[in-house]
C-alpha cells in the first residue's frame, strides 16, 4: 500500500512538472516572438501515421514553386514543444526562405514515450513524400529540418526513409541537435551544465522522460542515437549549427565531424556567443538573422 502511494505521488509530480513546463515553454516563445509574427496563411491538416493521425501545419508560400517543401520537426525535448511553440518561428522560416513549410505535431512523452515520436515523424514524412505535389507551392523536393529534439528526429527520420521517399529529400537542417545519450560523456554537459535556459539537468530529464522504462543500452533504443548509426553515409547534404552555451554543443560538433568522415556534404557553423534555443525561441536577434542568412544561402545551393 505504501509503495503504491509513493508510485502514485511520483507519477502525479511528474505530470505536474510536465504540465507547468509546457505552459512556460509556450508562453516564453510567444513572448519572444510577440512583435514578429508574419500574417501569412497557414492551414492545419491531419496526417495519417499508422492507425492514427497527427496534426500538421502548412505555411504556404506562394513564391515557393521553385523551392523545396521544408518539413519542420519542432524541438522541446520530445516532451514540451508543439505546433504553437514554433508557430512564429515557422512563419518567419517560410517568409525568410521563400519555401512552404509543413510543421509536424508528433506525439509527446511521457504520454507517448519512445518510439512514438520517431515512428510518427517517419510515417508522416513517407506520406508527405507521396503527396508533396498537393502540399503548397514547392518543387516536389523535401528538406527535413528540426531543432534540438526535433533535430534528433530529423536525422533519425532521414536515416530510416524508404528509397522512394529518400530520393525526394534534397537536404536536412539540424539546429543544435541531440545526437547521443547524456551517458556518452561529452564535456559540454559539464562545461555548460548551468548558466543558460537549457541546463544539463533539464536535458537529462528530457531523455529519461522520452525513453521511459527503456534503458539507453537496450538494442531497441539504438535508433534514438544517430551518432551511433552505421548508415550515416546515406544522409543527404546537411546544414548543422551548434551553440556555445549548450549541453548539446559537443555532440552536435561530433555529429558534423562523423558525417564529414562518411562523405556527407556538411555545412557546419558554431555560434560562439549563442545559447541553445537562439534560432527558435529568442525572437529575431542578430544570431537568428545570421542563421537565416546561412540557411537561405545553403538552400540556394541545393540541387
C-alpha positions as semicolon CSV with decimal commas, in nm:
position;residue;x (nm);y (nm);z (nm)
1;X;0,000;0,000;0,000
2;X;0,280;0,242;0,091
3;X;0,475;0,160;-0,226
4;X;0,163;0,211;-0,434
5;X;0,107;0,553;-0,278
6;X;0,469;0,651;-0,337
7;X;0,445;0,549;-0,703
8;X;0,119;0,742;-0,743
9;X;0,268;1,055;-0,590
10;X;0,575;1,028;-0,811
11;X;0,354;0,999;-1,117
12;X;0,150;1,299;-1,007
13;X;0,464;1,507;-0,951
14;X;0,590;1,414;-1,299
15;X;0,256;1,508;-1,458
16;X;0,254;1,846;-1,283
17;X;0,614;1,916;-1,386
18;X;0,535;1,832;-1,750
19;X;0,222;2,050;-1,747
20;X;0,398;2,351;-1,595
21;X;0,699;2,321;-1,824
22;X;0,480;2,301;-2,132
23;X;0,290;2,614;-2,032
24;X;0,613;2,800;-1,960
25;X;0,773;2,699;-2,290
26;X;0,472;2,805;-2,493
27;X;0,442;3,136;-2,307
28;X;0,813;3,221;-2,328
29;X;0,826;3,154;-2,702
30;X;0,511;3,359;-2,760
31;X;0,666;3,648;-2,568
32;X;0,994;3,629;-2,760
33;X;0,814;3,648;-3,095
34;X;0,530;3,879;-2,985
35;X;0,607;4,157;-3,232
36;X;0,746;3,949;-3,518
37;X;0,460;3,730;-3,641
38;X;0,403;3,736;-4,017
39;X;0,035;3,731;-4,119
40;X;0,090;3,472;-4,390
41;X;-0,167;3,197;-4,443
42;X;-0,145;2,861;-4,271
43;X;-0,365;2,554;-4,269
44;X;-0,392;2,272;-4,017
45;X;-0,427;1,925;-4,165
46;X;-0,442;1,564;-4,045
47;X;-0,154;1,340;-4,149
48;X;-0,205;0,962;-4,122
49;X;0,058;0,776;-3,920
50;X;-0,016;0,407;-3,881
51;X;-0,363;0,360;-3,735
52;X;-0,393;0,721;-3,612
53;X;-0,326;1,076;-3,731
54;X;-0,112;1,367;-3,619
55;X;-0,169;1,733;-3,693
56;X;0,046;1,916;-3,942
57;X;0,051;2,290;-4,005
58;X;0,117;2,407;-4,359
59;X;0,260;2,755;-4,415
60;X;0,216;2,802;-4,787
61;X;0,448;3,045;-4,962
62;X;0,301;3,144;-5,297
63;X;0,654;3,215;-5,425
64;X;0,786;2,870;-5,336
65;X;0,721;2,680;-5,659
66;X;1,093;2,661;-5,741
67;X;1,195;2,568;-5,386
68;X;1,167;2,254;-5,174
69;X;0,898;2,198;-4,915
70;X;1,053;2,225;-4,567
71;X;0,920;1,957;-4,333
72;X;0,978;2,105;-3,988
73;X;1,006;1,894;-3,670
74;X;0,991;2,108;-3,357
75;X;1,213;2,081;-3,051
76;X;1,124;2,075;-2,684
77;X;1,296;1,765;-2,553
78;X;1,034;1,528;-2,701
79;X;0,819;1,645;-2,407
80;X;0,715;2,013;-2,417
81;X;0,720;2,151;-2,773
82;X;0,425;2,166;-3,011
83;X;0,293;2,346;-3,317
84;X;0,217;2,655;-3,110
85;X;0,562;2,692;-2,953
86;X;0,717;2,702;-3,301
87;X;0,435;2,880;-3,486
88;X;0,601;3,221;-3,515
89;X;0,937;3,064;-3,599
90;X;0,783;2,860;-3,882
91;X;0,612;3,172;-4,016
92;X;0,945;3,351;-4,016
93;X;1,116;3,047;-4,168
94;X;0,871;3,039;-4,457
95;X;0,896;3,413;-4,516
96;X;1,277;3,425;-4,499
97;X;1,345;3,110;-4,702
98;X;1,079;3,159;-4,969
99;X;0,969;2,798;-4,904
100;X;0,641;2,648;-4,799
101;X;0,682;2,487;-4,457
102;X;0,493;2,189;-4,316
103;X;0,536;2,154;-3,937
104;X;0,467;1,819;-3,771
105;X;0,281;1,784;-3,440
106;X;0,416;1,443;-3,336
107;X;0,313;1,269;-3,013
108;X;0,498;1,365;-2,696
109;X;0,637;1,182;-2,394
110;X;0,557;1,089;-2,122
111;X;0,208;1,014;-2,255
112;X;0,367;0,859;-2,565
113;X;0,727;0,762;-2,491
114;X;0,987;0,646;-2,744
115;X;0,942;0,525;-3,016
116;X;0,615;0,713;-3,073
117;X;0,787;1,035;-3,186
118;X;1,027;0,882;-3,442
119;X;0,752;0,649;-3,565
120;X;0,522;0,949;-3,620
121;X;0,787;1,156;-3,799
122;X;0,890;0,870;-4,024
123;X;0,536;0,776;-4,121
124;X;0,440;1,140;-4,173
125;X;0,742;1,203;-4,396
126;X;0,660;0,897;-4,606
127;X;0,306;1,032;-4,651
128;X;0,434;1,382;-4,732
129;X;0,676;1,245;-4,991
130;X;0,385;1,073;-5,168
131;X;0,164;1,384;-5,158
132;X;0,418;1,665;-5,187
133;X;0,268;1,798;-5,511
134;X;-0,054;1,880;-5,323
135;X;0,113;2,045;-5,022
136;X;0,158;2,409;-5,104
137;X;0,387;2,566;-5,360
138;X;0,708;2,364;-5,394
139;X;0,932;2,192;-5,648
140;X;0,835;1,844;-5,520
141;X;1,159;1,805;-5,329
142;X;1,185;1,798;-4,948
143;X;1,418;1,946;-4,689
144;X;1,372;1,789;-4,346
145;X;1,457;2,031;-4,064
146;X;1,435;2,050;-3,688
147;X;1,582;2,199;-3,370
148;X;1,717;2,018;-3,062
149;X;1,500;1,709;-3,008
150;X;1,348;1,794;-3,345
151;X;1,697;1,788;-3,496
152;X;1,737;1,442;-3,349
153;X;1,408;1,330;-3,503
154;X;1,502;1,495;-3,834
155;X;1,819;1,297;-3,886
156;X;1,669;0,978;-3,739
157;X;1,391;1,012;-3,997
158;X;1,639;1,060;-4,281
159;X;1,829;0,750;-4,170
160;X;1,516;0,534;-4,194
161;X;1,338;0,662;-4,505
162;X;1,236;0,415;-4,772
163;X;1,420;0,455;-5,105
164;X;1,133;0,630;-5,286
165;X;1,095;0,892;-5,011
166;X;1,470;0,935;-4,965
167;X;1,504;1,016;-5,334
168;X;1,289;1,325;-5,282
169;X;1,494;1,460;-4,990
170;X;1,733;1,731;-5,105
171;X;1,883;1,801;-4,761
172;X;1,844;1,811;-4,384
173;X;1,880;2,103;-4,141
174;X;1,993;2,021;-3,788
175;X;1,971;2,309;-3,540
176;X;2,172;2,229;-3,221
177;X;2,059;1,864;-3,244
178;X;2,064;1,593;-2,978
179;X;2,265;1,308;-3,131
180;X;2,356;1,080;-2,838
181;X;2,250;0,994;-2,483
182;X;2,376;1,201;-2,191
183;X;2,571;0,898;-2,067
184;X;2,807;0,935;-2,365
185;X;3,018;1,172;-2,154
186;X;3,054;1,483;-2,370
187;X;3,241;1,762;-2,190
188;X;2,977;2,021;-2,270
189;X;2,742;1,850;-2,024
190;X;2,987;1,964;-1,755
191;X;3,121;2,288;-1,904
192;X;2,771;2,411;-1,995
193;X;2,575;2,239;-1,720
194;X;2,431;2,569;-1,597
195;X;2,410;2,933;-1,692
196;X;2,161;2,915;-1,981
197;X;1,798;2,821;-2,038
198;X;1,875;2,458;-2,123
199;X;2,078;2,304;-1,841
200;X;2,233;1,960;-1,822
201;X;1,975;1,853;-1,562
202;X;1,685;1,955;-1,785
203;X;1,840;1,765;-2,076
204;X;1,878;1,455;-1,859
205;X;1,514;1,484;-1,753
206;X;1,407;1,510;-2,117
207;X;1,599;1,196;-2,212
208;X;1,470;0,999;-1,914
209;X;1,111;1,107;-1,981
210;X;1,141;1,030;-2,352
211;X;1,289;0,684;-2,310
212;X;1,059;0,593;-2,021
213;X;1,140;0,248;-1,889
214;X;1,379;0,175;-2,175
215;X;1,750;0,166;-2,096
216;X;1,981;0,368;-2,319
217;X;2,182;0,049;-2,374
218;X;1,883;-0,157;-2,484
219;X;1,904;-0,263;-2,852
220;X;1,556;-0,116;-2,908
221;X;1,683;0,229;-2,808
222;X;1,966;0,238;-3,064
223;X;1,764;0,428;-3,324
224;X;1,730;0,721;-3,081
225;X;2,106;0,792;-3,103
226;X;2,202;0,886;-3,459
227;X;2,568;0,940;-3,369
228;X;2,591;0,562;-3,318
229;X;2,438;0,479;-3,658
230;X;2,628;0,277;-3,917
231;X;2,427;0,436;-4,201
232;X;2,549;0,795;-4,182
233;X;2,680;0,783;-4,540
234;X;2,318;0,758;-4,660
235;X;2,230;1,103;-4,529
236;X;2,159;1,398;-4,763
237;X;2,354;1,726;-4,769
238;X;2,335;1,868;-4,418
239;X;2,327;2,212;-4,263
240;X;2,420;2,178;-3,896
241;X;2,462;2,453;-3,637
242;X;2,565;2,443;-3,272
243;X;2,561;2,697;-2,991
244;X;2,841;2,756;-2,740
245;X;2,618;2,784;-2,431
246;X;2,458;2,445;-2,471
247;X;2,499;2,100;-2,309
248;X;2,445;1,957;-2,661
249;X;2,734;2,157;-2,806
250;X;2,992;1,880;-2,832
251;X;2,765;1,603;-2,961
252;X;2,645;1,835;-3,237
253;X;3,003;1,907;-3,339
254;X;3,088;1,535;-3,318
255;X;2,795;1,457;-3,545
256;X;2,911;1,709;-3,805
257;X;3,256;1,551;-3,799
258;X;3,112;1,199;-3,825
259;X;2,903;1,295;-4,128
260;X;3,200;1,457;-4,297
261;X;3,407;1,143;-4,234
262;X;3,138;0,942;-4,413
263;X;3,144;1,169;-4,717
264;X;2,826;1,364;-4,645
265;X;2,828;1,725;-4,766
266;X;2,812;1,922;-4,440
267;X;2,778;2,296;-4,393
268;X;2,865;2,342;-4,024
269;X;2,864;2,661;-3,819
270;X;2,921;2,721;-3,449
271;X;2,755;3,024;-3,288
272;X;3,013;3,125;-3,030
273;X;2,802;3,373;-2,833
274;X;2,466;3,196;-2,856
275;X;2,280;2,961;-2,628
276;X;2,058;2,664;-2,703
277;X;1,730;2,797;-2,841
278;X;1,877;3,102;-3,015
279;X;1,726;3,013;-3,352
280;X;1,370;2,930;-3,249
281;X;1,296;3,063;-2,901
282;X;1,453;3,408;-2,867
283;X;1,298;3,612;-3,146
284;X;1,474;3,779;-3,442
285;X;1,801;3,893;-3,286
286;X;2,138;3,911;-3,461
287;X;2,224;3,540;-3,435
288;X;1,880;3,445;-3,565
289;X;1,925;3,672;-3,865
290;X;2,272;3,528;-3,926
291;X;2,129;3,177;-3,913
292;X;1,850;3,263;-4,156
293;X;2,105;3,409;-4,398
294;X;2,311;3,090;-4,369
295;X;2,001;2,878;-4,428
296;X;1,882;3,071;-4,733
297;X;2,231;3,066;-4,887
298;X;2,252;2,689;-4,828
299;X;1,907;2,630;-4,979
300;X;2,004;2,823;-5,291
301;X;2,297;2,586;-5,346
302;X;2,098;2,263;-5,316
303;X;2,035;2,054;-5,626
